[in-house]
Amino acid sequence: MSDPGLVNLLQRYGLEKHTPLLQYVTPAEFRCMTMDDLTERGIKVFDLRPLLEVMLIDRGQERLLTILREAKISVEELSLLNEVHITLESFAMMTHEDLKELGVRSHTQRKKLGEACHKAADAILTNTPITIGTEELQEVDVHKVVKGLGARTEQERIATARLLLCIAEEHPGKIVFYAGKVLEALRGRAPGNAVVDVVKAIRTVAAHDCAVGNNHYDLLLDIVRSLHAGNAIEKLAGAYLLTILEASFAERKTADISRAVSVALSFLQDTKVAEFEFLPASNLIETVVASYPDALKPHRRTLSLHTQQFVGLRSQLDRWSEEEAQTTQPSSQTPPATRNDAEATKTTKTTETTETTKTTETTEWVPDSEAQTCHACTRKFTLLHRRHHCRNCGGVFCRSCASHFIALSKLGFTKPVRVCIACFEAL
């Protein structure tokens, strides 16, 4: 029997003829389906695009769909964007490198989609699209362009930022030397509505030269903090800069990573950014929990509010609590009776936290560093194709292969949490 919610959804957009082929699929599962998933269920090729477009409309992305239609993107590209649950905001922030990682192999197609990304940014930031010619970008004086970010008028700053982004996409090597100055310009005087293009230029350069994050780590942190205090699109731009910080963790000290965790937590606790589905702050903390747990110690109190969101976090917090309890035990003057009481207290505490202990005993979290591909579909993880841990088995999967949410009361999860397809079917 078909899910009533999905039947209503298909009827709303005149696609009820596909109901028999989509039996036993919930609306939530339907929104996560790819072109291959639909094809396997018998959907004809000419019906794929309408169904994929409905997924966008159902997520409130009508403006994004209009832009994608104008760009005349292929059904394969539409499927790739749907797979990462693209939004207008996250699409506007995508660079050419993001599109390449997403699976858009053709340079021509990436350029066409890049222009659509610009239109998405214009749709968010301004009603007057800015068009910059890129024929002579190789001869452009980057130093003058960077200085132009501080122009007096809003229109000049927007035009300069778009030119900077064009240079970064066509000749990223030209901006590597000026990356610090671009960041300083962004911190000293955020170029108004041009902030999206500047951040995209920085991310493009960082993808070209991984040293950008290491050389300007402290400056990046300051900029992310300042952007977090801005409007909604500035918050999103700041969150995307966190990906540069995360990429440089291997070269940083624990204290540096801890400061990045502090900034990421400020995003997670901000209800104004929680609505964005693609939140790099959450991914950053997942990485730290898996590979740099010591950096979390100064933030134990705040992190205790997010134990159900990050697998392995509860066990780490409990471990620190036990260590502190051992170091603060009374001296040898404590009589034997007190020691017995302490043992009884410890037993009581163990009984009270049985649900939590079960999680740590039965679920071993596979570190991010040991999972380069999805355990189910074997697709390689990238900046956009993110890792997600199954809360039941601890394996690492992509979003499509871990798209189910159920409560795991035996493991201490009273609210629905992410699980892989295999565990969902088994449970």
C-alpha positions in Angstrom: 0.0 0.0 0.0 1.4 3.4 -0.9 2.1 6.0 1.7 -0.8 8.5 1.9 1.6 11.4 2.2 3.5 10.5 -1.0 0.2 10.0 -2.8 -1.0 13.5 -1.8 2.4 14.9 -2.9 2.2 13.3 -6.3 -1.4 14.3 -6.8 -0.6 17.9 -5.9 1.7 18.1 -8.9 -0.3 15.9 -11.3 2.1 12.9 -11.1 -0.3 10.4 -9.5 0.3 8.0 -12.4 3.6 7.1 -10.7 2.0 6.0 -7.4 1.9 2.2 -8.3 5.7 2.3 -9.0 6.5 4.1 -5.8 4.7 1.8 -3.3 6.2 1.5 0.2 8.1 4.8 -0.2 7.5 7.6 2.3 7.7 11.3 1.3 11.0 11.6 3.2 12.5 8.7 1.3 11.2 10.0 -2.0 13.0 13.4 -1.5 16.3 11.5 -1.1 15.9 9.4 -4.3 18.3 9.7 -7.1 17.8 9.3 -10.8 19.1 5.7 -10.6 16.7 5.0 -7.7 13.8 6.1 -9.8 15.0 4.2 -12.9 15.3 1.0 -10.9 11.6 1.4 -9.9 10.5 1.5 -13.5 10.2 5.3 -14.0 10.6 6.1 -17.7 13.4 8.5 -18.8 11.0 11.2 -19.9 9.3 11.2 -16.4 12.5 11.6 -14.4 12.8 15.4 -14.7 9.2 16.1 -13.4 9.8 13.9 -10.4 13.2 15.4 -9.6 11.7 18.9 -10.0 8.9 18.0 -7.6 11.5 17.1 -5.0 12.9 20.7 -5.2 9.5 22.3 -5.1 8.5 20.2 -2.1 11.5 21.5 -0.2 10.5 25.1 -1.0 13.1 25.7 -3.7 10.9 27.2 -6.4 13.3 30.1 -7.0 16.3 27.7 -7.4 14.3 25.6 -9.8 13.6 28.6 -12.0 17.3 29.4 -12.2 18.1 25.8 -13.0 15.5 25.7 -15.8 16.9 28.9 -17.3 20.3 27.2 -17.3 18.9 24.2 -19.1 20.7 21.7 -16.9 20.5 18.0 -17.8 18.5 15.6 -15.7 21.7 14.0 -14.6 22.9 17.3 -13.1 19.5 17.9 -11.5 19.8 14.5 -9.9 23.3 15.2 -8.5 22.1 18.5 -7.0 19.0 16.8 -5.5 21.3 14.1 -3.9 23.0 16.7 -1.7 19.6 18.4 -0.9 20.6 21.6 -2.6 19.1 24.9 -1.5 19.2 28.3 -3.2 21.7 29.5 -0.5 24.0 26.5 -0.8 23.9 26.6 -4.6 24.9 30.2 -4.6 27.9 29.4 -2.5 29.2 26.6 -4.8 32.5 27.0 -6.6 33.8 25.2 -9.7 35.7 22.9 -7.5 32.5 22.0 -5.6 30.8 21.2 -8.9 33.7 19.0 -9.9 33.5 17.1 -6.7 29.7 16.8 -7.1 30.3 14.8 -10.3 29.9 17.5 -13.1 32.9 16.3 -15.2 32.6 18.5 -18.2 34.4 21.9 -17.9 31.7 23.4 -20.2 28.9 22.1 -18.0 30.7 23.4 -14.8 31.1 26.8 -16.4 27.3 26.8 -17.3 26.4 25.8 -13.8 28.8 28.3 -12.4 26.9 31.1 -14.2 23.7 29.7 -12.7 25.4 29.9 -9.2 26.1 33.6 -9.9 22.4 34.1 -10.8 21.4 32.4 -7.5 23.7 34.8 -5.6 22.2 37.7 -7.4 18.7 36.5 -6.6 19.6 36.5 -2.9 21.7 39.6 -2.8 20.5 42.1 -5.4 17.9 42.7 -8.0 20.5 44.1 -10.4 22.6 41.3 -11.8 26.3 42.2 -12.4 28.0 41.1 -15.6 31.7 41.2 -15.9 33.7 40.3 -19.1 36.4 37.7 -18.5 38.3 37.9 -21.8 41.4 39.7 -20.4 41.5 38.2 -16.9 45.1 37.0 -17.3 46.3 40.7 -17.6 44.2 42.0 -14.7 46.1 43.6 -11.8 44.9 41.6 -8.9 46.4 44.1 -6.4 44.1 46.8 -7.8 41.1 44.5 -7.7 41.7 43.7 -4.0 42.0 47.4 -3.3 38.7 47.8 -5.1 36.9 45.8 -2.5 37.0 48.9 -0.3 35.3 51.0 -3.0 32.9 53.7 -1.7 29.7 52.7 -3.6 27.9 49.4 -3.1 27.7 48.9 -6.9 31.4 49.2 -7.3 32.1 46.7 -4.5 29.7 44.2 -6.0 31.3 44.5 -9.4 34.8 44.2 -8.0 33.9 41.1 -6.0 32.4 39.5 -9.1 35.6 40.3 -11.0 37.7 38.8 -8.2 35.6 35.6 -8.3 36.1 35.4 -12.1 39.8 35.6 -11.7 39.8 33.0 -8.9 37.9 30.6 -11.1 39.9 31.1 -14.3 43.3 31.7 -12.8 43.4 30.7 -9.1 47.2 30.9 -9.0 47.0 34.7 -9.5 45.2 35.2 -6.2 47.2 32.8 -4.0 49.8 35.5 -3.2 47.0 38.0 -2.4 44.8 35.6 -0.3 45.8 37.3 2.9 45.0 40.7 1.5 41.6 39.5 0.3 40.9 38.2 3.7 42.0 41.4 5.3 39.7 43.4 3.0 36.9 41.1 4.0 37.6 41.6 7.7 38.4 45.3 7.6 35.4 46.3 5.5 33.1 43.6 4.4 32.1 44.6 0.8 28.4 44.7 1.5 26.4 42.3 -0.6 29.5 41.2 -2.4 30.5 39.0 0.6 29.3 35.8 -1.2 31.5 36.3 -4.2 34.5 37.1 -2.0 34.0 34.0 0.1 33.6 31.9 -3.0 36.9 33.3 -4.4 38.7 32.5 -1.2 37.3 28.9 -1.2 38.4 28.5 -4.8 41.9 29.7 -4.0 42.0 27.4 -0.9 41.1 24.4 -3.1 44.0 25.3 -5.4 46.5 25.9 -2.6 45.9 24.0 0.7 48.4 26.3 2.4 45.9 29.1 2.4 44.1 27.7 5.5 47.4 27.1 7.4 48.9 30.5 6.6 45.8 32.5 7.5 44.1 30.3 10.2 43.7 33.0 12.8 42.5 35.5 10.3 40.0 33.1 8.9 38.6 32.4 12.5 38.2 36.2 13.0 36.3 36.6 9.7 34.0 33.6 10.5 33.2 35.2 13.8 32.4 38.5 12.3 30.3 37.0 9.5 28.3 35.0 12.1 27.2 38.2 13.6 25.9 39.5 10.2 22.7 38.7 8.3 21.5 35.3 7.1 23.6 35.1 3.9 26.7 36.4 5.8 26.2 33.6 8.4 26.1 31.0 5.6 29.2 32.5 4.0 31.0 32.3 7.3 29.9 28.7 7.8 31.4 27.8 4.4 34.7 29.3 5.4 34.8 26.7 8.2 35.5 24.0 5.5 38.9 25.7 4.9 39.7 25.5 8.6 38.6 21.9 8.8 40.9 21.0 5.8 43.9 22.3 7.7 43.4 20.5 11.0 46.1 18.0 10.4 48.7 20.8 10.6 47.2 22.6 13.6 47.7 22.3 17.4 44.8 21.1 19.6 44.3 24.6 21.0 43.8 25.9 17.4 41.2 23.2 16.6 39.5 23.9 19.9 39.0 27.6 18.9 37.4 26.4 15.6 35.1 24.1 17.6 34.0 27.2 19.6 33.1 29.0 16.4 31.3 26.0 15.0 29.2 25.6 18.1 28.1 29.2 17.8 26.6 28.3 14.4 24.9 25.2 15.8 23.3 27.1 18.6 22.1 29.9 16.3 18.5 29.1 15.3 18.8 31.5 12.4 21.3 29.2 10.6 19.9 25.9 11.8 17.4 25.9 8.9 20.1 25.5 6.3 20.4 21.8 5.5 24.0 21.9 4.4 25.7 23.1 7.6 29.6 22.8 7.5 29.7 23.6 11.2 28.1 20.2 12.0 30.5 18.4 9.7 33.5 20.2 11.4 32.4 18.9 14.8 31.9 15.4 13.5 35.5 15.4 12.2 36.8 16.7 15.6 34.8 14.0 17.5 36.3 11.3 15.3 39.9 12.4 14.9 40.7 15.2 17.4 38.6 14.5 20.6 41.0 16.4 22.9 40.0 19.6 21.2 36.5 19.2 22.6 37.4 19.2 26.2 37.0 22.9 26.9 33.5 22.8 25.4 32.1 19.8 27.4 29.2 21.7 28.9 28.0 23.0 25.6 28.6 19.7 23.8 26.5 17.9 26.4 23.4 19.4 24.6 24.4 17.7 21.3 25.2 14.1 22.4 22.4 12.6 20.2 23.6 14.5 17.2 27.2 13.2 17.2 28.0 9.5 17.6 30.8 8.9 20.0 30.4 12.2 21.8 28.6 10.8 24.8 31.3 8.1 25.4 34.0 10.8 25.2 32.2 13.1 27.7 31.7 10.1 30.1 35.4 9.2 29.9 36.4 12.7 30.9 33.9 12.7 33.8 35.4 9.4 35.1 38.9 10.8 34.8 38.0 13.8 36.8 36.2 11.7 39.4 39.4 9.7 39.9 41.6 12.8 40.3 39.3 14.4 42.8 38.8 11.4 45.0 39.4 12.0 48.8 42.9 11.3 50.2 43.9 8.2 52.2 42.3 9.7 55.3 38.9 8.5 54.0 37.7 5.5 56.1 36.9 2.2 54.5 33.2 2.7 55.0 33.4 5.8 52.9 35.1 3.8 50.2 32.3 1.3 50.2 29.8 4.2 50.0 31.8 5.5 47.0 31.6 2.1 45.4 27.9 2.0 46.0 27.6 5.4 44.5 29.6 4.4 41.5 27.4 1.3 41.1 24.3 3.5 41.3 25.7 5.9 38.7 26.5 2.9 36.4 22.9 1.7 36.8 21.4 5.1 36.0 23.5 5.5 32.9 22.9 2.0 31.5 21.4 3.3 28.3 24.4 5.5 27.6 26.9 2.7 28.5 25.2 0.4 26.1 25.9 2.8 23.3 29.6 2.8 24.0 29.8 -0.9 24.5 27.9 -2.0 21.4 28.6 0.8 18.9 32.1 1.3 17.8 32.4 4.5 15.8 34.6 4.1 12.7 36.9 7.2 12.5 36.5 9.5 9.5 40.2 9.0 8.7 39.6 5.3 8.1 36.6 5.8 5.8 37.4 7.3 2.4 34.3 5.8 0.7 30.7 5.0 1.6 30.5 1.5 3.3 27.4 0.8 1.2 27.7 2.3 -2.3 31.6 2.7 -2.2 31.3 6.3 -3.6 34.2 8.5 -2.5 33.6 11.1 0.1 34.3 14.8 -0.9 33.5 18.2 0.4 29.9 17.9 -0.8 29.5 14.1 -0.6 29.8 14.0 3.2 30.3 11.3 5.7 27.4 10.3 8.0 27.7 7.7 10.8 25.0 5.1 11.4 24.0 5.4 15.1 23.3 1.7 15.3 26.3 0.0 13.7 28.8 3.0 13.7 29.6 2.6 10.0 30.3 5.5 7.7 27.9 6.2 4.9 26.9 8.9 2.4 23.6 10.8 2.9 21.7 8.6 0.5 22.8 5.3 2.2 22.0 6.6 5.7 18.8 8.6 5.0 16.6 6.8 7.6 15.8 8.1 11.1 14.5 6.0 14.0 14.7 6.0 17.8 17.2 3.5 19.3 16.0 3.4 22.9 18.3 0.4 23.8 21.3 2.6 22.8 20.2 5.7 24.6 18.7 7.5 21.7 15.1 8.3 22.6 14.6 10.6 19.6 15.0 9.5 16.0 18.6 9.4 14.9 20.3 8.6 11.5 20.8 4.9 10.6 21.9 3.1 7.5 19.6 1.3 5.2 20.7 -2.2 6.4 20.2 -1.3 10.0 16.8 0.3 9.3 15.6 -2.8 7.5 17.0 -5.1 10.3 15.3 -3.0 13.0 
